[in-house]
Amino acid sequence: MKNRVLSFGSLASPLAKNQTQAVLDLLQAENPRLTCQLNILPSPWDEDETVGEVFHATSGREITYLLDLVRQEACRLVVIEAADLVQPLPDDVAVLCIPDRVNPFDAFLNRQGMIVDEMESGSRIGVLTARSRAQMSALWPDLDFQILTGGVDRAMETHMRRNEIDGLVLPAAVTELLGIQGIAAEIFSPEFILPGPGQGILLVIGKEGDEDARRDLAAIHSADTASEFATEMAFRWRMISDRDVPVGALAR
């Protein structure tokens, strides 16, 4: 049988590349005969233009850019974190595959390895969403929770490593993708901190009607995760205008 090829496009940020590579690794483990290509795409915006936006791996304008590339057939497939998807997809693109969900919960990181209960009063804790800040402020009113914009990579580089904050809350799945799960001091159960809709879910998006790609991706598609994604997104699209609203949801 002739080797088949699936090409993926990814932005250049470490998190965007790593989440795409994670899907490629799953595919090639299931089907070694399938050749996967990863093409790094330049972002049309510099960091200063997305620094004020709230997102994990991909900003809203970057997602629109990636979807336009797929629609124009300049790029066959892209991988997007479900938590970053802030709009219904255009009619001519579709989610072709949803791999098994990984850890959907939030993790707390700090340089001293302390859990949140051990942080001194007034400690500055970086969070990425109003959801995290609302829930954590209710539990630890003596701590200063600050929303960080510009995505996970900027939060790690600009804030954590420049000592401008004393701790950082990230999705546990993101720490695993970046290989920094070893510095997570604790992971919050959903009874404690409810995660955001779509957290821990990756989506493989391509052209509507690309059945060849859908068939090649079928080996890593999870019907259970797809149901959880559909349920959480239905809730979010009905109840929340965008992702920066203090509401969590977790389907099982």
N, C-alpha and C positions, 0 to 999 in steps of 0.2 A: 504493500500500500504506500502510495506517495505521502511524504511528510506534509502535514498541513501547517499553516502559519496564521497566528493571531497577533496583530500588532496593537499595542497599547500606547497611548500618549499620556504623559505626566508632566506637570509643572516641576520646576527644579528644586523646590524646597525639600529638605530631608524627609519631612513627614509625608508629603505627597508622593515622593519617590518610593518610600518604604511601604506605604500601603498598597501601591500598585505592584511592587515587587512581591509582596505577600500573596497577592492573588496569582501572580505568575508562578510562584513556587508551588502553590496548591495545584494548579493546573498541570504542571509538568510532573508532579509526583503521581497524579492520577493517570496521566497519559504522556509517557516519555516521547512518543512519536510526534506529539504536537509541538511545533516550534513557536515560541513566544518571543516577540520583539518589544523592547521598551524604548520608546522615543521620547527624549526630553524636549519639552516645548517651552519656548521663551514666553514669559508673561508680558503682556502689552503694557503693564503698569509697573512702576517701581514701588519699593516698599513704602515710600512716603505717601503714596496714593491709597494704600489699603491699611495704613497704620491705625486709622480710627474705626475700623470695622470689627465686629465681633464674629469670630469664626474659629474653627479648629485648624484644619489643614488648608481649606480653600475658601476664599472670600466669595461673596455673592457675585461680584462682577467677574471673578475668575471662573466661577461655575458657568455663567452665561457664555463666557468666551470659549470654554471647553465644549459646551453643548453646540455652539455655533460651528466649531471645527468639525464635530461629528456630523452635523446637519449638512455641511458643505463637502463631506467626505474627504476632508483634509486629515482626518484622524478617525480610525475605525472604532476604537474602544477607549473609554476612560473609566477610572475608578474614583468614586467620590464617597466620602464618609456620609452616611445617611443623616447624621446630626447637622451637617452643613447644608443640606438640601433645603432651601427656603422657599421654593416655589414649585407648583406642579410642572411636570416636564412638558415641553412642546409636543404636539401631536406626532411629529415625525421622528422622535427619538423615544427610546424605551429602556427600562431596566431589563437587561437580558439575563442577569444572573445575580443571585444574592447568596454568597457563601455562608457557612455556619457563623453565627454570631459569636464573638469573643466576649471577654469580660465587659459588661455594660456599666459597671459601677464607677464611682469617682475615687481617686486616690489622692493622698496628701503627701507631699514631698517637702523635705527641708534638709539643710546641710548637716544638722546635728542629729538627725534620726529620731526626733521627738514626735509623738502623736499630738493631735490638736489640744487635748486636755492638758498637756505639759507646757504649752506655749505661754510665755509671760503676758500679762495683761497689756493691751496696747500693741501687741505684735501685728505687723502688717502682713496680711495673707492675700496673695494674688489669686483671683478666680477668673474664669473666662466667660461667665454668664450671670445674668441677674438671677437666674434660678439658683445657682450655687450660693450666691451672696445672700439671698433671702432666707434659704434654709439654714445656712451656717450661722448667719447673724442671730437667728432665733435661738440657736443652741448655744452659741458662744458670744453673748452680747458685749463682752469685754475685749474682743479682738476687732481689729480694723480690717475688714474685707474690702479689697479694691478690685474693681473689674479691670482686667488688662485687655487691651485691644490689639489687633494685628496678628492674631493667630498664635498657635502653640510654639512655633519655632522662635518667634520674636519674644514670647514670654520667657522661654528658656534662656535665650541669648542676652536679651536686654535687661531682664529683671532678675532672674534667679542668679545668674553668674556675675552680675554687677552689684550684688548685695543691696539692691534697692527694696527688696521685700524679704521677709523672714521665713516665708513658706509659700507653697504653690499647690493649688488644687487642679488636677488634670484628670481626664478620663483615664481609667486604668489601662484601657486598650491602647491609648496613645503612648503611655510609658513603655508598653511592650513593643510597639512598633519602633520606637526610638531606642530600644535597648537600655532604658534607664529604670526599669521596674525594680532594680536592686536598691534604689534610693527612696522608694515609696515606703513611708513609715507606717501607713495604714490604708486600708481600703474600706469604704463605707458601705454597709449593707443598705438595701433599699428601704428597710424599715426606719433607717436613720437618716439617710440622704437619698431622695428619689432621683434617679438619673434623668437626663434629658431624652426626649423622644429620638429614637434611632441611634442612640449611643452604643458603640461597639459593633455596628453593622456597616459593612462595605457594600457598595452597589457597583456593578459593572454595567455601564450604560453604552448603548450603541444605537445604530439606526433602527427604527421600526421596520420590521420585515427582513432583517438580517438573520435568517433562519440557520444559515451555516454557522455563524458565530454562536447562536443560541444552542445549537446541538453540541458544539465543541465545549461550551461552558457548562453543559448539563451535568457533567460528572461532579462538579463542586457546588451545584445549586442546592440550597436547603429549603425545603417546603416549610418547615417549622419557622425558620428565621424570616422567610418571606411573609408568613402570616403575622408574625410579631411586628415586622416593619409596616405592613399595610394597616394594622390596627393603630399603631402609634402615630403614623402619619395622618390617618383619618382624623384622629383626635386633634392633632396639631393644626391641620389645615382648617378644621371646623372652629377651633377654639382660640387659636393664637395667630396674630397677624404676622409675626416673625419670630425667630428663635430667641431673641433677647427679651423674653418675658419670663417672670419667675414661676414657671409651671413645669413640672416633671411628669413623665409617664413611662410605665414599663409594662409591656404585655408579656404574658407567658402562656 
